[in-house]
Amino acid sequence: MNITTICIGKTDEKAIEMLLQKYENRLPSHINYQRIEIPDIKNRKNLSEIQQKQKEAEQILGKIVNTDFVIILDEKGKQPTSKQFADDIQNYMNQSVKNLVFVIGGPYGFDETVYSRGNKKMSLSNMTFTHQMVRLFLTEQIYRGFSILQGKPYHHE
């Protein structure tokens, strides 16, 4: 299975980047993982929220193909437990999902075209986090999900 995280903006916090790489490197070798960081929109200050979301949507959708299973990280999405998330990953593998794509939007969320393309919405918490922290939390949960599936002692209930 291929897993991709698409996110807006660079990870410019060195500590977060180091932790992201730590969890990315821990993923099982049979998982082809990549993180795609789409550059921030130029002249953002001169654009409305709607225009920013439209420009981000063009770039996000340009990275997604028709056969991808797309999960939008959104505050209104379902909040799975780590075990439920692991079960979801197992179900995607059982259904022969080849490309699982997680999308983390910009500061104003997503344009409707991205929501329309998504197969599912997921939330990590009711709390608000920086987009850089969300990348880290998601990556750690992907790693945790595979650890649960492999019966490793990383996760305790």
N, C-alpha and C positions, 0 to 999 in steps of 0.2 A: 504494500500500500504506500502511496505517496501522500504525505501530509504537508500542506503549505499554510503558512500564516502570512496574510497580506495585511500590511498596516501603513498608515499615513505618517510620514515623517521619519527621520532618522532616530536611532537610539543614541542620544548624545551624552547620557550619563554613563561614565566608564564602569561604575560599580554594577549597574543594571546590565550593561553589555557583557560583562564578565560572567554574571550569573546566568544570563540567557545562553551563552556559549556552554556553560557548565551543564545545563539541563539538555541542551541540544545534543551535546556529545554523549550524554548518558542514554539517549534513546536507542532502542534495539537496532542492530545493524540491518535487519530486514525491512526497516522503515526508512524510506527516503524522505527526509525532512528538509524543508527549506523555508527561510523567512525572507519575504520580499518587502522591502521598505520603499514605499513610493515617496519621492521627494515632496516636501511641502509645496503648495501652490505658490507660484511667484506672484508678487503684487497682491497678496491676500488682503491687505488692508484696504485696497481699492474695490474689493468685491463684496457683495452682500453675502449673507449666510447661504442663501439659496444658490447663488452663483458658485460659491466655494464648494458646496455639496455636489453640484452638477459637474464641476471640473474634476473633483475627486472621484466621482462615480465613473466618469469616462476612463480614468486611469485604472481604477479597480476592475471594472468590467473587461478592460483590455487584457487583464492577466488571467481571466477565467474562461474556460472552454465549456461547451455545452454539456459534456459528460461529467463535469466536476460536481461533487456534492458539497454545497456551500452552506456553511454555518455562520450566521451574522452574530457578532457579539453586540448585544443590545440590552439596555436596562429593562426592557419589557419582555425579554426572553425568559424561557424556563431556566430555573436554577437547579441543576442536578447536584446530587451529592457526588463525591469522588467515585464511589462505587457505581452509581448510576452512570456517570460519565465513562467509566471503564467498560461497563456493559454496553453502552452506546457504541464505543469504539469496536468492541467485539462484534456487535450486530452489523456495523458497516463492513467489517472484514468478511463476515459470513455472507453478506449480500453482494460481495465482490465489488465494493466501491473501490475504484482504482485511485481516485484523487479526492482526498478530503481537504477542503479549503476552509480555513477560518479567516474571517475578515474583521479587522479592527478599524473603525472609521476615524475621521478627524474630529476636531473639537465640537462640531455641531451635529455629529451623527451622520446619517446616510441620506442620500437622495432616494426618492421612491423607486427609481430604476434598480438600485442595489437591493432594496427590500424585495422587489418583485423577483429578482434572480435567486434570492436565497431559498434554500430548501428548509431551513430551520433557523430559529432565533434562540440564542443562549445567553444567559447572564451569569457572571461570576459572583455577583453580590448585589445587595440593595445599596451598598455604599458606592460613593464615587471615588474612582482612582484615576491617576494620570494615565494617559495612553501608554506610556512607557512601562508603568507598573503592570498594566493589564497584559502586555506582551509577556512579561516575566511570569505572572500568575498563570496565564494560559499554558505557557511552555512547561512550567512545573507540573501542572495538572495533566498534561499529555504524558509526561514522564511517569507521573504517579499512576495514571490509568494503565499504562503498560506494566508497571510494577505489580499492580493489583492482579492483572490478567496472568502474569507469570508466577504469581504466588510468592513474590519476594517480600521480605519483612519490612519494606519501606513504609507500608501503610498499616496502621492499627485501628481497629474499630472497637 
